[in-house]
Amino acid sequence: MYTPQPYAETRTEELHRIIQAQPLGVLVTQGADGLDANHIPFLLDSTPEHGTLLLAHVARANPVWQTGLDGQEVMVVFRSVNGYISPNWYPGKQETHRRVPTWNYEAVHAHGRMFGREDARFLRGALARLTRHHEASQPVPWKMGDAPADYIDELLQHIVGIEIQVTRLEGKRKLNQHHSEADRQGAIDGLIAAGNPALASAMQEAAPE
């Protein structure tokens, strides 16, 4: 990923935050038919004893998991807040007209080795953790025990777990850090007016001190 210095994000806690905020990743693999990409929700597991892992599951019929049985190198792309930035939002545009449109965003590329996991214990554990994570915001969180046991057992036969042992994280936060304070604030105000407060907030947080 091309990452000029003003946009490089190396803080582990920030890289993890982006993954956790937008866990639908694009899993990029290299198989016999060339490059392939699958959109999969992942769970980030970062513990001292396990290192950094990405856990997920796919349909057994999806051939992607078979490419990972030998620890193939893969990449998962996570993209968080993003949006279009109009040059009309920059005060500097009115002065010199030397401003152009751009697109701001936060992204993380996770590199690692992928393994397919078929054991029932792994699958149940991963599914339970994924469910707890994504149901946490619900008034009455759904849990696996809410469904009949035989129904869950049947579904487990049709999925395969994925474990990615992360070896490297690349982060990029392209948020107008190289612009003047006035132009950054103009873009922030424009985003708020356009209905994208999440990106505006990220730009405020990333402003150079």
C-alpha positions as CSV (number, residue, x, y, z in Angstrom):
1,M,0.0,0.0,0.0
2,Y,1.4,3.4,-1.0
3,T,1.6,5.4,2.2
4,P,3.3,8.8,2.3
5,Q,4.7,9.6,5.7
6,P,1.9,12.1,6.8
7,Y,-0.6,9.3,6.3
8,A,1.2,6.3,7.9
9,E,-0.4,4.8,11.0
10,T,1.8,2.6,13.0
11,R,0.1,2.6,16.4
12,T,-1.1,-0.9,17.2
13,E,-4.1,0.3,19.2
14,E,-5.2,2.4,16.2
15,L,-4.8,-0.4,13.7
16,H,-6.8,-2.7,16.0
17,R,-9.5,0.0,16.4
18,I,-10.0,0.3,12.7
19,I,-10.3,-3.5,12.3
20,Q,-12.8,-3.7,15.2
21,A,-14.8,-0.8,14.0
22,Q,-15.3,-2.2,10.5
23,P,-14.7,-6.0,10.7
24,L,-16.0,-6.8,7.2
25,G,-12.6,-7.5,5.6
26,V,-11.7,-8.4,2.0
27,L,-9.7,-11.6,2.1
28,V,-7.2,-11.7,-0.8
29,T,-5.8,-15.0,-1.8
30,Q,-3.7,-16.4,-4.6
31,G,-4.9,-19.7,-6.0
32,A,-4.5,-21.9,-9.1
33,D,-6.9,-19.6,-11.0
34,G,-5.2,-16.4,-9.9
35,L,-6.2,-13.8,-7.4
36,D,-9.4,-14.1,-5.5
37,A,-11.2,-11.8,-3.0
38,N,-13.9,-12.8,-0.5
39,H,-15.8,-10.4,1.8
40,I,-15.9,-11.9,5.3
41,P,-16.6,-10.5,8.8
42,F,-13.6,-11.2,11.0
43,L,-13.0,-11.2,14.8
44,L,-9.7,-9.8,16.0
45,D,-8.0,-11.8,18.7
46,S,-4.9,-10.2,20.2
47,T,-3.5,-11.9,23.3
48,P,0.0,-12.3,24.5
49,E,-0.2,-16.1,24.4
50,H,-1.7,-16.3,20.9
51,G,-0.2,-13.3,19.2
52,T,-2.5,-11.5,16.7
53,L,-5.2,-13.7,15.0
54,L,-8.1,-13.0,12.7
55,L,-10.9,-15.5,13.1
56,A,-13.8,-16.1,10.7
57,H,-15.8,-18.8,8.9
58,V,-17.0,-19.5,5.4
59,A,-19.3,-21.9,3.6
60,R,-17.8,-25.3,3.2
61,A,-18.6,-25.0,-0.5
62,N,-16.4,-21.9,-0.7
63,P,-13.0,-23.1,-2.1
64,V,-11.1,-20.3,-0.4
65,W,-10.5,-22.2,2.8
66,Q,-8.8,-25.1,1.0
67,T,-6.1,-22.7,-0.3
68,G,-5.1,-22.0,3.3
69,L,-4.6,-25.5,4.6
70,D,-0.8,-25.2,4.3
71,G,-0.5,-21.7,5.8
72,Q,-0.6,-19.8,2.6
73,E,0.3,-16.1,2.7
74,V,-2.8,-13.9,2.5
75,M,-3.9,-10.3,3.0
76,V,-7.1,-8.9,4.5
77,V,-8.1,-5.4,3.7
78,F,-10.2,-3.4,6.2
79,R,-11.5,0.0,5.4
80,S,-13.1,2.3,7.9
81,V,-14.5,5.9,7.6
82,N,-14.2,7.4,4.1
83,G,-15.6,10.1,1.9
84,Y,-15.3,12.6,-0.9
85,I,-13.6,15.9,-0.2
86,S,-14.7,18.8,-2.5
87,P,-12.2,21.6,-3.2
88,N,-15.0,24.0,-2.7
89,W,-14.8,23.3,1.1
90,Y,-11.2,24.7,1.3
91,P,-11.0,28.5,2.1
92,G,-7.7,28.4,0.1
93,K,-9.5,27.5,-3.0
94,Q,-11.2,30.9,-3.0
95,E,-7.8,32.6,-2.8
96,T,-5.7,30.7,-5.3
97,H,-7.9,28.1,-6.9
98,R,-5.0,25.7,-6.5
99,R,-7.1,23.0,-4.8
100,V,-8.4,19.7,-6.3
101,P,-10.9,17.0,-5.1
102,T,-9.7,14.0,-3.1
103,W,-11.0,11.1,-1.1
104,N,-10.2,10.7,2.6
105,Y,-10.1,7.3,4.3
106,E,-8.8,5.0,7.0
107,A,-7.5,1.5,6.0
108,V,-5.6,-1.4,7.4
109,H,-3.9,-4.2,5.4
110,A,-3.4,-7.3,7.5
111,H,-0.8,-9.8,6.2
112,G,-0.5,-13.3,7.5
113,R,-0.8,-17.0,7.1
114,M,-4.2,-18.7,6.7
115,F,-5.3,-22.0,8.0
116,G,-8.6,-23.9,7.6
117,R,-10.1,-25.2,10.8
118,E,-12.7,-27.9,10.7
119,D,-12.8,-29.0,14.4
120,A,-16.1,-28.4,16.1
121,R,-14.6,-26.8,19.2
122,F,-12.9,-24.1,17.2
123,L,-16.1,-23.5,15.2
124,R,-18.4,-23.2,18.2
125,G,-15.9,-21.0,20.0
126,A,-15.4,-18.7,17.1
127,L,-19.1,-18.4,16.3
128,A,-20.0,-17.7,19.9
129,R,-17.4,-14.9,20.1
130,L,-18.5,-13.4,16.8
131,T,-22.1,-13.5,17.9
132,R,-21.3,-11.8,21.3
133,H,-19.3,-9.1,19.6
134,H,-21.9,-8.2,17.0
135,E,-24.9,-8.6,19.2
136,A,-23.6,-6.5,22.1
137,S,-25.4,-3.4,20.9
138,Q,-28.8,-5.1,20.7
139,P,-31.4,-4.5,23.5
140,V,-31.7,-8.3,23.9
141,P,-28.6,-9.9,22.4
142,W,-29.2,-13.1,20.4
143,K,-27.0,-16.0,21.4
144,M,-26.4,-19.4,19.9
145,G,-28.4,-21.1,22.7
146,D,-31.5,-19.3,21.4
147,A,-31.6,-21.7,18.4
148,P,-32.4,-25.4,18.6
149,A,-29.2,-27.5,19.2
150,D,-29.9,-29.8,16.3
151,Y,-30.3,-26.7,14.0
152,I,-26.9,-25.4,15.1
153,D,-25.3,-28.8,14.7
154,E,-26.6,-29.1,11.2
155,L,-25.3,-25.6,10.2
156,L,-21.9,-26.4,11.6
157,Q,-21.6,-29.2,9.1
158,H,-21.8,-26.6,6.3
159,I,-19.1,-24.2,7.4
160,V,-15.3,-24.2,7.9
161,G,-13.3,-22.0,10.3
162,I,-10.6,-19.7,9.1
163,E,-7.6,-18.7,11.3
164,I,-5.1,-16.1,10.0
165,Q,-1.9,-15.7,12.0
166,V,-1.1,-12.0,11.4
167,T,2.5,-11.3,10.7
168,R,2.3,-7.6,9.7
169,L,-0.2,-4.7,9.8
170,E,0.0,-1.7,7.5
171,G,-2.1,1.3,8.3
172,K,-3.1,4.4,6.4
173,R,-5.1,7.4,7.6
174,K,-5.4,9.9,4.7
175,L,-7.2,12.7,6.5
176,N,-5.9,16.0,5.1
177,Q,-2.9,16.1,7.5
178,H,-0.8,18.0,5.0
179,H,-3.3,20.8,4.5
180,S,-3.4,24.1,6.4
181,E,-5.5,24.3,9.5
182,A,-8.1,26.5,7.7
183,D,-8.5,24.1,4.8
184,R,-8.8,21.1,7.2
185,Q,-11.5,22.8,9.2
186,G,-13.3,23.8,6.0
187,A,-13.3,20.2,4.9
188,I,-14.5,19.1,8.3
189,D,-17.4,21.6,8.2
190,G,-18.2,20.4,4.7
191,L,-18.3,16.8,5.7
192,I,-20.6,17.6,8.7
193,A,-23.0,19.5,6.4
194,A,-22.9,16.6,3.9
195,G,-23.9,14.1,6.5
196,N,-20.5,12.4,7.2
197,P,-19.7,13.3,10.8
198,A,-17.7,10.1,11.3
199,L,-15.1,11.1,8.8
200,A,-15.1,14.7,10.1
201,S,-14.4,13.4,13.6
202,A,-11.5,11.2,12.4
203,M,-10.0,14.3,10.6
204,Q,-10.3,16.3,13.8
205,E,-8.5,13.6,15.8
206,A,-5.7,13.2,13.2
207,A,-5.0,16.9,12.9
208,P,-1.3,17.6,13.4
209,E,-0.4,19.2,16.8
